[in-house]
Amino acid sequence: MATTLRFLRVFALGTWVGGIIFLSFVEAPGVFSLLASPEQAGSVVGYSLTRLHHMGVVAALIYVIAGLGLAKSPKWLASPAAILVLVMLALTLISQHVVRPRINAVRLQITSSVDALPPENPLRAQFDRLHRVSVQLEGATLLLGVVAVFLTARK
């Protein structure tokens, strides 16, 4: 049973981190270079990001449940790896339920392409700021995830 729980923790976390790596370094650049418009590419990446966030929430739950099963004590939640995974979960939820809806609201207000707006346009500036926050949240989640995988795998 312990082997299965250890496997589930590593598998869940590895899948989540791997998904972030794939989206960030393979899918997003590829879609933006292949599709005819940035809006189409943004829609595809947005769709994938939403699915990645859902996957991250499930992975975090599997990780925590398996970790609690191994430790047999809620004190395990104060371990460095568990704290990192809980922070990753919080960042993912903020990205999905705070930042993404705001990005979508700004997109709805833009009647042309985001790229067609001058940088000083308030909607463009707001979109760019929110996009930067989204990228920073994913980047932080990725970095925390790599450390959490290391801490989890070393035991």
Beta strands, then each sheet from edge to edge (+ up, - down):
end
